């Protein structure tokens, strides 16, 4: 089966703004199944009809399934691994945002890291706004004395960076801008990479997530969420910094990325909102970055656009995808 032909077929504008297409061919399936994923409200009847007709023309033996995902499907998963589980397929044949392939590669890299230095690692985190891989060092076993070597973090950092360099695929290494090792979770927003890195309190309700994010949204003047959400108290623990679901894709998408690997964060968020629907949560995940000051307090910093090297060629605006019809 020629996967490239399916991919080329799905590039057609008449397929609409779906965010992932996966093909499953393994038994016990009686025939190949192509599943097209889209956010609710982004695909019309004409879009789905065109996809089904185009794929049937290419190969009538392929069954087409259209899956529309609700806001809860997209935002409640509390780590990238849980998010990716909802979109697992034998083959990814179309990844318009470029994020799902990178998520799969990041999860594979996280497994490599845990296999090599698992006892030294407590949590693996992804900071989307800076595209940083953050490794939280595991505490010493109970009863052991405090470490006397000041370079423990540096040693672990060197080992992890070596793993990223030697085990990470070229495209993922292009997306990872920095690798950081810390003794505790950072005072900045992040997304846990695997299930072992999630907060002990586990998955939270969508209303709790919305309530927590509503404070950020109001702070940066993006408007208010619903009054019901605003009245819902958020959990008071390190989850105040956790950005769930697709917010972790902001630093992994190829949208807004130029040939040098530099990303315009505004274009990245704008592009993701086309595919996943308008969302104040997604906007807040990138437009209100935080940083750690010397006394470990939170400070707001102005969003900065990444700059190309001085010797680079002019960076042209990203092309717009225009959808015709209704």
N, C-alpha and C positions, 0 to 999 in steps of 0.2 A: 504493500500500500504506500503510495507516494504522499507523505505528509505535507510536502511543500505545495502540492496542488490544492490541498484543502486550505492551507494557510493563504494562498493567493486568492482563492475563491472568497474567503471571509474578509479580505481587505476592501472589497467593494463597499462604497458608501451606503448602498441600499441595505446592508446588513445592520445598520444602526450602531449605536455606541454600547456594545457589550464589552465587558472587561476581561473575559477569559473564555477560551474554548479548549476543552480537553477531550481526548479520544481514548476510549477504553476498548481493549481488544482481547483481554485475557478471559479464559474460561472461568465460570460456567456460562458466560455470555454466548448466546447463540449467534450473534453477529456483532460487528463493531458498533459502538454507540458514541456519537458526538454530542457532548453536552455544552451548551452555550450559556454562560452565566451573565446576568445583567441585573442592575438594581431596578427595583420596582419603579415603573413610570418612565423608563428610558427607552423601551422598545415598543413599537406599535405593532398592530396586526400585520401591516404591510412588511415590516422588517422581518418578523418571524416567518411569514409566508415566503419571502424572497430567500431566506436562509435555507428553508426546507427544500424549496424548488431547486436552488443552485446546487446543494449537496446531492440531491437525488439525481440531477443531471450528471454530476461528476461520478457518483457511485451509488446506484440504487440499493446496494446492500448495506449502506450505513444508516442506522436509525438516528434521528435527530431529536434531541430533548432540549427544551428551553427552560432554564431555571431562573426565576426572578427572586431576588433576595430582599428581604425587609431591612429596615434600619437596624433592628436587633441582630439580624444575621451578621451585619457588617461591623457593628461597634461593640457588641458585648464580649467577644473573645478577649481574654485577658493576656494573651501572649501570641506571638507570631506562629508558634507551633499549633495552637488551638485554631487560629484563623486559617492556616493552611490546610488543616484536616478537613475543613468544609469544602475544599476545592481540590481534593486529591484525584489524580487521573494517571493512567498509564503513560500518556504522552500529552504534553502541552503543545497544541498546534497553532494557537494564536494568543498572544499576550500583548494587547495594544498599549498597556501602560508600562510594559517592561519590568514590572515589579514582581510578578509571581515567579518568574524564573530565578530572580535574585533571592527571593524569600527561600525557595527550595535550596539554593546553593548556600545561603547563610545558615539554614538549619543543618545541612550536611557538615559545614565547617564547625558548627557548635558541637556536633557529635564527635568530630575529630578532636576538638579541644578537650572535651570531657574525657575522651578515651586516653589522651596523653597526660593531662594534668588535672584529671577530675577531682582528686582529693584536695587539691589546692584551690579549687574554684567553687564558690558558693552560688553565684548568680551570673548569668550572661545577659547583658542588657543592650538595647539598641536605642541610641538617641537620634531621633529622626531629623531634628532641625540642624544638626551638625554632622550627620552621617557618621557617628562615632560608635565603635564597638567598645563596650565597657565591660570589664571583667571585675566582679567583686570577689576579692580574696576570701577564702574560707577562714573562719576563726580557728584558733588553736584548739585541739581537743581538750576536754575538761580535765583539769588536774595538771596540765602542763604549765611550765613557767612561761613568762612572757618572752618573746623572741629577743635575742641579743644582737642579731645581725640586722643592721639598718637597711640592707639592700634586698630583703626578701621580696618586696614588691617589684624592685628593679629586675631581679632574677626571673620572676614569673612573667613580668612584662616582656622580657627578652624571649622567653620560650614561646609565649603566645604570638608575638609578632613574627617569630620564625615559622610557626605553624600557619599563620595567615599567608605569609609569603610563599611557603612551599606547598601548602594544601589548598589554598583558595584558588578558585578559577579566575582567569584574567578579568572577566566582566565584573565579578564580585569585588575584586581588589580595586577596580576602578571606582566602585561605589563607596567603599570604605575609606573615609578621609583620615581617620585616626584610630589608634587602638590604645585604650587607657586601662590601667589596672589600679583599683582603689581598695581600701580596707572596708568601705561601707558604701551603701547605695548613694549615688550622687544627689545633691539637692537641685535637681533639674528634672524636667519631664523625660520619661523614657518608656520604652515598651520591652517587657521581658521577651527573650527570644524563645526559650523552651519552657515546658511545663514545670521543670525543676527550679526555674528562676522566678516563678510567680510569688506574690505575697502570700503568707500563710492563711489569710482570710478567704482566699479562693476567689472565684468568679463573682462579680457584683451585678446587681440589677441595672438595667438600662437607665432607669430614673435616677439612681444614685450617681451614675456616670454623668448624666446630663446636668444634675444639680451641681456636681463638682466643677464641671467645665463652665457652667453659667457664670461663675465668678470671674473666670478668665475672660469670657466673652464680654461681660459688662465692663471689665477693666480697660479693655482695649477699644471699646466703643463700636463693637460689631453688632450691637442690638442685643435684645434680651431673648432668652428662651421662654417657653410658656410659664405662666405663673405657677402651675402645678409642679413643674420641674424645679422651679426656683425655690419652692417651699420645702422640697424634699432634702432632708439633711444628708450630707455626704459622710462616708466612713472616715474616721479620724485615724489614719495610720499612714504608712508610706505610700498607699495607693493614691494619695493626693497628687503624687507626681506621675502616676501611671497613665499612659495614653493608650487606650485600647483599640482593638480592631484595625481598621485600615489607616489609622493615623500613623502607624509605624511604616507605612509604605511611602510616606513623603520623602524620606531619605534614600529610598531604594528605586523609585521610579526613574525611567529614562526620560520622562516628560520634562521639558525645560533644561535638558542636559545638552551641552554643546560637544564638539569634537574633541575638546580637551578634557572632558569629564567633569567640567564645572557646571553647576546647576543653578538656574535662576529659581529660587524657592517660590516666588510668586507665580511663575508659570507652572511649576510643578503642582502646586495646590490647585490652581485654576484648571489645569488639565485633569486632575483626579476628580474634581467636582463635576466635570462633564460626564465622566463615566459612572460615578457613584452617586450623583445627585447633589444639589446644594446642601451644605451642612455647615452650621456654625462650629460644630465640634472639630471638623476637619480644618477649618480656617484658624481656629484658636490653637490648634496643635503646632502651627508654624508661625503665626503672626505675633505671638507673644512669647518669644524666647526668653529663657532665664539663664542666669550665670551665677557662679559661686564667688562671693567676695572673700576677702582675707579672713573675716571672722565667721565664715560659713553661713552667712545670711543670704537671703534671696534678693537679687536686684533685677530690675527690668532693663533690658538693653534694646536699643533700636534694631529692627530687622535689617540685616545687611545683605546686599546682593553679592554673590561670589564674583571675584574679578579674574579675568584671564591674565596670563603673564604679559608683561609690557611688550614683548617681542611677538605676541600672537597676532593673527590676522583679525580683522573686525568680526565681531560676533553678531550675526544677523538675527532678527527676530524669528522665533519659532513659527512655522506655518500654521494657519488656523484650519481646523477641520470643519467644513461647512456641511450641514445636513439639510437636504432639500426635501420638500414635501411635508406632510403632517405626520 
